[in-house]
Amino acid sequence: MTAYLVRRTALLLASLALASVALFALLRLLPGDPVNALLSVGATDAQIEAARRSLGTDRPAGAQFLSWLGDVVTLDLGSSLISRLPVGPEIAARLPVTVPLTLAGFVLAVLIAVPVGFLAAYRAEKWDGPILNGVAQLGLAVPAFWLGLLLVTVFALNLRALPAGGFPPAGWSDPGAAVTALVLPVITIALVMSASLIRYVRAATLDVLGSDFLRTARALGSSLPAAMWRHGLRNAAAPVIAVLAIELATTFLGAVVIESVFALPGLGSMLTRAIAQRDYPVIQGVMLVSTFAVLAVGFLGDIAQRVADPRLLRGHR
Amino acid sequence: MKRAWTAVAAASALLLSACGGGGDDTPVDSAGATINIGSVYEPQNLDNTAGGGQGVTEALNGNVYEGLFKLTDAGTVEPLLATAHTASEDGLTYTFTLADGVTFHSGKALTSADVKASIERVTAETSKSARKSSLAVVKEIATPDDRTVTVTLSAPSISFVYNLSYVWIVNTAAGDLTTTADGTGPYKLGEWKRGATLSLTRNDAYWGTKAKNAGAVFHYFTDATALNNALLTNAIDVVTSEQSPDALAQFENNPAYKINEGTSTTKLLLAFNDRVAPFDKVQVRKAVSAAIDNAKLLNSIWGEYGALIGSMVPPGDPWYEDLTAVNAYDVEAAKRLLAEGGQPNGFTFTLDTPNYDPHPTAATFIKSELAKIGVTVEINTITSDEWYTKVYQERDFQATMQEHVNDRDVVWYGNPDFYWGYSNATVTDLVKQAEAAKTEAAQSDLLKQANKIIAEEAASDWLYLYPQIVVASSALSGYPLNGRNSQFFVYDIVKS
């Protein structure tokens, strides 16, 4: 396990380094010029040049990359080209929205998907199993923003039970309002995410239900719940954990759309805006933090998978 | 298995119902009320000389910061921090007297030194102010005493006083104005939660008439649907500028809301590159203009809202004249003009179309209209960023569409180097003379003459004037309707 951990950590760091280079290079391949966002119609050539100089975008790309990397290592993500405000604190200010949103959506999705997926597999031969599976398939086809708008129409506009969007100005110091603001976005994320999770849980459960070891355990006199608990769960867990890690990462990135529909001041809305303005330091900062989160989730997922099913470690000896 | 089913259903029901809450419908007394304002224009930063964008004007201009003069919502220029001013006979020297008893929010008294420093911030080399070029005529600023400012210009500029209404008088000792503010206005800056809200609180030590409400919170949205939903759920009281025609239907015929149409200054232009063939021919530009049914276009996009103006001058400008009859819709005349312009069989051109509404819709409409006179339009959709580089900077285009938001901007046609390349020595001269005019009446007269020539030569096709729509709760009154130059004065707003 230790050897695996060392190797996996090295891989994590290498991926991060590679990602930072790719990020920097890709952004500069995009057409357009950040200076445009700063100037209005009527700007003279001299103004344009001066603005470019003050942004530092007139320097060679290599020099820009090295100075950016140097700052990142010292945890300085630079300043926005547009607002001149430091990127690090800006990102930190957005995390209290995006992180609870993503995690709550994820947990709720798991709470929905595990029982529903199990039922869909267990009742596969009956009338309700296929229906559950069908609903999940349908859920896959529903775009997140559409579901969000639907929930807003029903629960905010018609029933007036929940706010249509926004986040309280006081933030988490007004916990009631903050939680209320997140209810609909969390449900949206959870419903969309659970649709795909249900399929995986169902498939994993079907595998286990049809497995030799379960049949053997039952033949030896174990009840189904006991056999599932002792043998089935572990075997079903490994593939589901892998999928969960991917889903959590996807949710983190997918929050962009949800944050926009619900006007939430999270990382997603920050990124959308920065992209529209070609605000390189902000895009780089948000993408770097997101990339790190995705890689870290993958890292933890891999470890959890090996804890759940140590057979996976054998291949690495 | 029945029990498992019940458990799943119960758990889901619990999760869905755990989220109570409710709308905030508590009535408030108006002087203590906080006005919640919805907008899509979040400031980039808080400094209007550092590229803060139109959001910073909307939230802070007239509310937190004040100028020597104020551009009212009606479009007139009134004295504010300058109680009186005189101009020398040659129009080169202006002397301003400052109002008494004005203090910044920090408590420091306003002096002529602050005014000098504030004007110099706008004209400084690093300034990104849109007014920088208009104030380039400022040669020297003197401060003979604490209450008097004398400005010497290098050339007469009748727009000088108007331009000063854009110059914030700031306490330059206040520190970094991109994140903090220290003005003389009726509100102090509260807190700016980036990506979400910006709050203003009433300045009880204000030197003038105090605000009629306790403060305001600007709520920022990137999505128009989310913005309108916020108004529908009472999360906000007013939308400063409705950008989505489709959204209006849900507020029409609803007594809880009021839709107000003010006087806009935003024009949608079909701008030709007047340097290149065939648009270097006046007849061709006139033909294209006459072949497009602007009224039908406006109606299909905005319904009953908006207006046609037939020129670059909106009704809010002092030199407005209705020129819709010039190059009015007339397909037969268009065909004739096309032949006169040497293109009897029509021609093909590329229309660089910004990719956001309403440009793609308008481009398709123009394409079908021009097909009637044998002109083929190839629509090339570009981002606003590409527009700025390709069209504005490199002038690499045949025709394009763009919305021009500012008031008093017909003067750009006097600059042959501007992106659309309209060049007419008479117009250039008239614009120059107008700026050097002794009286506003003379200025108006000269710009009317210029605008008429510009319209008759179809320098561009002015498709329509956008509506300026403020949608508000019926309980609200006293809000500005015209939002001139994105200003949104909060101090008179009352919630009943």
Interface residues (C-beta under 8 A of the other chain):
Chain A: P31 G32 D33 N36 A37 L38 L39 S40 V41 G42 T44 D45 Q47 I48 A50 A51 S54 I82 S83 R84 L85 E90 A93 R94 L108 L111 I112 P115 V116 L119 Y122 R123 D128 L149 V152 A156 L157 R160 A161 L162 P163 A164 G165 G166 F167 P169 G171 G176 T180 V183 L184 I187 S260 V261 F262 A263 P265 G266 S269 M270 T272 R273 Q277 R278
Chain B: M1 A4 W5 A7 V8 A11 S12 L15 L16 A18 C19 G20 G21 G22 G23 Q44 N45 A50 G51 E125 T126 K128 A130 K132 S133 T178 T179 E191 K193 R194 G195 A196 T197 S199 V217 H219 Y220 F221 T222 D223 T225 A226 L227 N229 A230 L232 T233 A235 T383 S384 D385 E386 Y388 T389 Y392 Q393 H404 W412 Y419
